[in-house]
Amino acid sequence: MRAGSDDQAARVGGVAAQGQLRTYLGIAPGVGKTYAMLRDGRAQRRCGVDVVLAFWERHGREATAAQVDGLEALTGTVSYRGVSVDELDVAAVIDRRPALALVDELAHANLPSARHRKRWQDVGLLLDSGIDVYTTLNVTNIESLGSLVSRITGVRASEPVPDAFVRAGQVQLVDLAPAALRRRLAQGLVFAADQADAALSHYFRFANLAALRELAQLWLDDSVPDPAAAFLAAHGDCEVSEGGIIVAGLAGSPADEWLIRYSAQLAELSGARLHGVHVRFLDNLDRPARPQLTEDRRLLDQLHGQFSEVKASDPASGLIRAARTVGAAQLVIGSRRRSHVSALLTGSTVAEQVLRQAGDLPVQVVNIGRPDSTSRRWHRQTRPRGEAAQNRGRGARPSR
């Protein structure tokens, strides 16, 4: 690590020296990757290194948030379809030229308006500019392991990072025993209480975590030329975790993108498949489809989900029928907060109608009001599930 302004200006043949990459690798969300990155970045700052916090994902974990204190933040804010989104501002970091940039979530997919499609490509630009980078990554997002991870967990990683990019730098395993990680989930230290039970039952099953931990260790072992093949040779075929289907109710509005991404997180942690459904009214069949639905299809395809459109006399009955038809583990719908006067004037919302008609179908209502500037996570309200649904063991879960 280069310390001090003189080192920042170091040149080799008139060109800035290549920055060095350090990746904090974990087996799953919640092992402490972001905490370790921030902690080590603060330690470098105390040693005189010029450090900036270029991006960090706000997971709502107090111990992690405390590590941000005292760090200079350069996180950019982008307006996308009327919503403020925190993103890595590559140009601002290069213009600032710190010795070390802390960049969370290497596997992140950028917004369509960004210069690069993937964050790891942005990080490559920082490295080419002579800036060292600390970053975080889950083993599930390593490109060569994607197929095997899908077989182990039943979840297909939608944002792979090339092995060569990660291996070009230093990789530090943030190791946490499966039992310890499951305790953290049960204590509400990783996800909210209404998400933890489903996560423990699906993606975070002990067998899944143990397999991912072994796979990470094999990948880090330079003496193992093909980690996936070595794992299969030791364990044979892998059982796929099946978590059912998460259905996202789509309105054909810009808020659909947030609802799809949230539902995709639910599907990933519960080992479920993602299905987006739009209801077209019977009396509007002659009208052209809403342009937003084209974007919905594109995003669902990118996240390995499916899209379908059903015809119904009202959206609530259409969504419920579609969810039951595919055997949904949960229906996720959006709702906006309304004033008392607005409620009196307009009557019940689609969300309220769905909740009244759903019976034992698990429904989660997500606030799609404008997110605050410090978090992309919405407030969530989960409808109590009927006894029959509980007996089927269906549940929800989300975020990273």
Buried (B, 14 or more C-beta within 10 A) or exposed (E): BBBEEEBBEEEEEEEBBBBBBBBBBBBBBBBBBBBBBBBBBBEBBEEEBBBBBBBBBBBEBEEBBEBBEEBEEBBBEBEBBEBBBBBBBBEEBBEBBBBBBBBBBBBBBBEEEBEBEBBBBBBBBBBEBBBBBBBBBBBBBBBBBBEBBBBBBBBBBBBBBBBEBBBBBEBBBBBBEBEEBBEBBBEEBBBBEBBBBBBBBBBBBEEBBBBBBBBBBBBBEEEBEEBBEBBBEEEEEBEEBEBBBBBBBBBBBBBBBBBBBBBBBBBBBBBBBBBBBBBBEEEEEEEEEBEBBEBBBEBBEEBBBBBBBBEBEEBBBBBBBBBBEBEBBBBBBBBEEEEEEEEEEEEEBBBBBBBEBBEEBBBBBBBBBEBEEEEBBBEBBBBEBBEEBEEBEBBBBBBB
